[in-house]
Amino acid sequence: RAFAELGMLGLTIPKEYGGLGLSSTAYARVFGTVSRIDPSLGVLVGVHCGLGSKAIVLFGSEEQKARYLPMLARGETLAAYALTEPQTGSDAQHIVSTARRNAADDGWLLNGEKLWIGNGHRAGVIATFAQTEVERRGTRTQRPTAFIIRPDMPGFEVVETIRKMGIRGSTQARLRYTDLQVPDDHVLGQVGKGFSVAVHVLNGGRLTLAAGCTGASKMVLGEMVRYAEQRVQFGSPIAAFEITQRKLASLAAETYAADAMLGLLAAAVDRADSDAALEAAIAKVFCSELIWRASDEMVQVAGGRGFVKPYPYERWLRDARINRI
């Protein structure tokens, strides 16, 4: 509720629907700051703004946008994005969930399971995907289609929530569809064109992840400097020793590179005529590797304190690991 009052749940939603309508560049900066404070809160905002709501912003009809975006911007409910399945990760083309026409021919029946779905147990609006039969070059074949679903649609079930190594302040859920009843006006984009929806939204998700990792790396680097300047061993602050200085210098250089990379990627995404899929993937890999190294070096510099509670350093390391997957 507090995030909604601040406008944090409407970052990527256009102003005409009650959001802030931030550019990708501005959104990246705000999201990076949230992630510095707590990555679990970053996940909540990122799934809501960068995936679930973003799918409707990019591919929703005018009726779908008018119906769902204002309530999402106000925080009346959360958005989620349900692509991953027990058998299939980011390979959107080969998901196994299916959607077939219902008996009345006025909607769809979805069957399948989705896994690791952020906000999935609380979201009131979920962008999801299932294989539909379409005609291509004179033959019938299976192609993904994107849908907007709600938990009040018959056939929707939250099977469980997941216990995790890190980002424990966010929740990921397993969802099950059993003849989930979805009306025709809840198809997101075009039937058989769901792969394009998934790819474009995931590009934005990779921008979000890169922004979060970059912001967190800045925070970890700053804390490492403060700790090294205060911790005295052998008569001097450990910041005076070259081995510590090398750690700080290397991370400072790589964080600067990540920040520059993020700025270029966000600017490319803001240009409607550009395809930033490759740059988004590169930034995702580089920045997620960086936050892992930064968190690991923070534990190393903190010594025994890096491995135990109540110091936050062991949690930073656990929280950072998910980004590389």
Secondary structure, DSSP 8 states (H G I E B T S, - for coil): -HHHHHTTTSTTS-GGGTS----HHHHHHHHHHHHHH-HHHHHHHIIIIIIIHHHHHHH--HHHHHHHHHHHHHTSS-EEEE---SS-SS-GGG---EEEE-TTSSEEEEEEEEEEEETTTT-SEEEEEEEEEEEETTEEEEEEEEEEE-TTSTTEEEEEE---SS-TTS-EEEEEEEEEEEEGGGEESSTT-HHHHHHHHHHHHHHHHHHHHHHHHHHHHHHHHHHHHH-EETTEEGGGSHHHHHHHHHHHHHHHHHHHHHHHHHHHHHSTT---HHHHHHHHHHHHHHHHHHHHHHHHHHGGGGTSSSSSHHHHHHHHHGGG-
